[in-house]
Amino acid sequence: MSYYKNPRGIDANGNPVDQSPTWAYNTVSNQSVYNASNSIQLELPESTYNKIIVRLVSRYGVNIRDYEVVQYAENEEAKNQNNL
């Protein structure tokens, strides 16, 4: 189990704020359009970025043909499995 801390939010300028992350949007032609200036991003340590990307790519079945990228993803997933 990994515990970093209770995450705070990050505003559009990258500054920490004491608000919960929110996805702000404007409605344009009955479509929700992301509004970055009013959204609060989730604060995550940079060390988690690659783990999140590898999981998302594998979960959504992205077909990666570059051998080095595939190898990296497999190695990262194996490391994650060993750390559980």
PLY file of the C-alpha trace (Angstrom):
ply
format ascii 1.0
element vertex 84
property float x
property float y
property float z
element edge 83
property int vertex1
property int vertex2
end_header
0.00 0.00 0.00
1.32 3.42 -0.94
0.27 6.57 0.81
1.48 9.94 -0.37
-0.82 12.42 1.34
-4.33 13.70 1.02
-4.18 15.38 -2.41
-4.93 19.03 -2.85
-6.06 20.75 -5.99
-3.95 22.60 -8.55
-5.34 25.71 -10.24
-4.89 26.68 -13.92
-1.57 28.39 -13.07
-0.15 25.31 -11.34
-0.54 26.68 -7.82
-1.77 24.42 -5.01
-5.22 25.29 -3.67
-7.31 23.85 -0.84
-10.22 22.92 -3.12
-11.30 19.52 -4.30
-10.53 18.71 -7.92
-13.36 19.71 -10.26
-13.98 19.46 -14.00
-15.42 22.77 -15.12
-17.17 23.12 -18.46
-19.20 25.44 -20.63
-22.13 24.29 -22.72
-21.69 25.09 -26.41
-24.31 23.83 -28.89
-25.59 21.37 -26.26
-22.05 19.94 -25.84
-19.90 20.11 -22.70
-16.62 21.87 -23.50
-13.78 21.69 -20.96
-13.00 24.99 -19.22
-9.39 24.86 -17.98
-9.46 28.26 -16.28
-12.19 27.20 -13.82
-11.11 23.59 -13.33
-9.12 22.33 -10.36
-6.65 19.55 -11.24
-5.79 16.65 -8.95
-2.40 17.03 -7.31
-0.31 13.94 -8.00
3.41 13.32 -7.59
5.28 13.28 -10.91
6.48 9.76 -10.14
2.93 8.49 -10.76
2.52 9.95 -14.27
4.14 7.04 -16.13
2.21 4.48 -14.08
-1.09 6.17 -14.91
-0.27 6.41 -18.62
0.79 2.76 -18.83
-2.41 1.64 -17.10
-4.67 3.79 -19.25
-3.04 2.71 -22.49
-3.25 -0.97 -21.59
-6.79 -0.68 -20.22
-8.16 0.97 -23.33
-6.42 -1.45 -25.65
-4.23 0.99 -27.51
-2.26 -0.95 -30.09
1.37 0.09 -29.73
3.67 -1.16 -32.46
6.94 0.45 -31.37
8.92 -2.36 -29.74
10.70 -0.09 -27.23
7.44 1.45 -26.04
5.80 -1.97 -25.68
8.84 -3.29 -23.80
8.83 -0.29 -21.46
5.13 -0.71 -20.73
5.54 -4.41 -19.99
8.49 -3.74 -17.68
6.58 -1.03 -15.81
3.55 -3.26 -15.40
5.75 -6.07 -14.07
7.32 -3.67 -11.54
3.87 -2.53 -10.46
2.74 -6.14 -9.98
5.82 -6.90 -7.87
5.17 -3.88 -5.66
1.61 -4.93 -4.79
0 1
1 2
2 3
3 4
4 5
5 6
6 7
7 8
8 9
9 10
10 11
11 12
12 13
13 14
14 15
15 16
16 17
17 18
18 19
19 20
20 21
21 22
22 23
23 24
24 25
25 26
26 27
27 28
28 29
29 30
30 31
31 32
32 33
33 34
34 35
35 36
36 37
37 38
38 39
39 40
40 41
41 42
42 43
43 44
44 45
45 46
46 47
47 48
48 49
49 50
50 51
51 52
52 53
53 54
54 55
55 56
56 57
57 58
58 59
59 60
60 61
61 62
62 63
63 64
64 65
65 66
66 67
67 68
68 69
69 70
70 71
71 72
72 73
73 74
74 75
75 76
76 77
77 78
78 79
79 80
80 81
81 82
82 83
